Amino acid sequence: MCALGLVVVPGSARAADLVEQPIRANFKHEIASADAVQVADWVLNSGNNRHLSFVIIDKKNAKAFVFHPDGQLRGAAAVLLGEAIGDDSVPGIGERALSTILPEERTTPAGRFVARLDRNLQGKDILWVDYGAAISLHRVVTGNPKERRGKRLATPSSLDNRISYGCINVPVVFFNNVVTPAFKNTKGIVYILPETRPLLHVFADMRAAEQARLQP
């Protein structure tokens, strides 16, 4: 007998209604990888985003998803990433001049990062992702025509999206209309998915939750 005086029969629709259902992130009409969906759902069900807006960067598919704190998609866009494949930053790389950074060191690190809007040395607003490694998310840089960064973002393939020193480049309109409102006057969480390491090795809290779920 339940508190409302209703008899709940195991296996009935009423019993099923009383079982807490997992929260699902709403990607709307965007195509997302299984890893991106898994991380977004885990963020919401674990509260790992601390009720803050959050971003998922899918490096394998060169795409960014920005969510409201409740998991509703704000927007998605193609991104440009570090030229080199890899999930870790070289120690001390944030203190080095760009001219000294070798092509194989130009990685976009994977992991969970607390991010804030700020300004770079040129006074332009950016989203600092990993300050120590000098990794930020910012409007696409088009100063070098030979790099064709704008065109790389516009192509349907993700194979030509590796060009930066490690920072994440996004379309100007996307930064202005999606990223900036999500982080204005507050911080948020950026989850960068790995490309060489297992997903559960990068997100330790997610691994612990999965292990607990599989316990008999």
N, C-alpha and C positions, 0 to 999 in steps of 0.2 A: 504494500500500500504506500503510495507516495504522499508527499505533504499536502497535495491538493485533493486527496481522497480518491485518486484514480489508480486503478490497478494497471501496472505496466507488465505486459506479457513479453518475456524475453524473445527477441527475434521479430517483434512486431514493429510496424512503422513508428509507433509512439516511442518504443525503446530506442530505435535508431535516431530519432530526433533529439533524444537526450544525450547522445554521444557527441562530444565536442568535435566539430568538423575542422579539419585543417584550413588555414587561411591560404588563399591562392593569390599571387600577384597578378594584376591585370595588365597584360602586355597589349591589350586591345588588338589591333590588326597587324601588329609588327611580328615578323618572323624572328623567333629566338631559339637559340640552341638549347639542348637538354641541360647543359651545365648552367646556363644563364637562368633558366626557369628554376632549377633546383636551388641555386643560391638565393634567388629572390624569394622563393617560398620559405626557405629556412630563415632568412632575415626576418620575415614577418612573424613566423610562428615562434621564433626564439626571442623576439624583441631586440635583436642584436643592433638594430639601427637606433635604438634609444629614442624612438618617436621622432626621429629626424628624417629629412629627405635623404635619399640615397641614390647612388649611381652604380650601375654595373657596367664594367668595361670588358667586353668579350674580345680578347686579343686574337683568338683564332679566326674570328669572323670580322674583325676590325669594326666593331659597332658599340655604341654607347646607348644605355637606357637610363633615363632619369625618372625617378619615382617620387611621388608624394609620400609622406610618412606612412600612409595607410596602404601603400602598394599599388595605387592607381598611377598609371604611366603619365608622366608629364610630356615626354617626347623622346624620340630616338633618332640617331644619326650615325652616319659613317664617321670613322675616326682615322687619323694617321698616328702611327706608333713608332717606337724605336726601331732603327734599322736592323739591329741584331735580334735574333731569336734568343729568348732566355727569360727567366723569372726572377733574377736577382740583380741588384745594382752592385757595381764594383765598389768596394769599400773606399770612402774618401772622394768619390767621383764628384760630389757636389761642390767640392772646394777647388776643383781643377778648371783651367781654362778650356773652352770648347775645342780649341785648336789642338789640345793634347789628348783628346778622347779618341781612341782608336775605333774603327768601324765595328769591331767585335765587342766593344764595351758599351755600345749604344742600345741598351736594353730598357724596356718599360717593366719595372718590377711588379710582381703579382703580390696580392695581399689585401688586407683591410687597412684603410687609411682615414683618419679624421681630417677633413678638408675645410678650408675657409677661403673666401674671396680676399684678395690682397692686390698689391701692385708690384710689378717687377722693377728692375733698375731703370727702365725707360719710362716708368710711370703708367704703364698700361695695366688694366685690371685683368687678373688671372685667378684661377682657382688653384691654390697650393695643395698638392696631394701629398708629396713627401719632401718637405723643406730640406732635410738633411742631404738628400740625394739630388736636390734641385729638379724635382719632377713636378710639373704642373699641367693642368688642363687649360688650354687657352684657344683663342681664335686662330684659325689657320694662318700660318706665316707664308706670305707670297713674295718676299723680297728677292728671292733667287729664282728667276724664270726657268732656269735649267731643271729645277727640282719638280716643276709642274704640280705643286701641292694642291692647288685648286682643282685641277683636272683629275688628280688621283682620287680625291674625295668624291668626285662626280661619277666615276666609273662604277659599273655594277659589281665588278670583281674586287675581292679583298687582297688579291695577290700583289697589287702595286701600292699598298698602303703602309709599307715599311720604309720610312725616310727620315724620321727625326732622330735627335740625339737621345731620346727617351721620353720626352714630353708627349702629351696627348693633344693633337690638333683636332679641332672640330669646326664645322662651318660657322661663319660669323653670325648668321641669323639664329642658329641653334644656341650659340653661347649667349647672345643677347636676350633671346625670348624664352629659353628653357633653363639654362644653367644659372644665369644671374638671378632670376626670381626665386629659384629653389634654395639658393645660399645667401640671399640678401639678409644682412643683419643677423646671421646665424651660422652655425657650422653644420656639416653633414658628413655622411660616410660614403667613401668610394671603395668599391670592391673590384679589384682587378683580377680577372680570372687567369689562371696559369696556362701556359702552352707547352711546357716541358715537364712539369711536376704534376703529380696526381692532385686533383681538386681537394680531397680531404686532407692532404698533407699540408696544404697552404692555409686552410681555414681550420685551425685546431678545434675551435668550439663546435664547428659543424661536424667534425669527425667524432667528437665526444657524444654529441646528440645522436648520431647515427649508430654508434656502438651501444648506447643505452636503449635505443629502439629495438635493436636486434637481440637484446638480452631476453632469455626465456622467462 
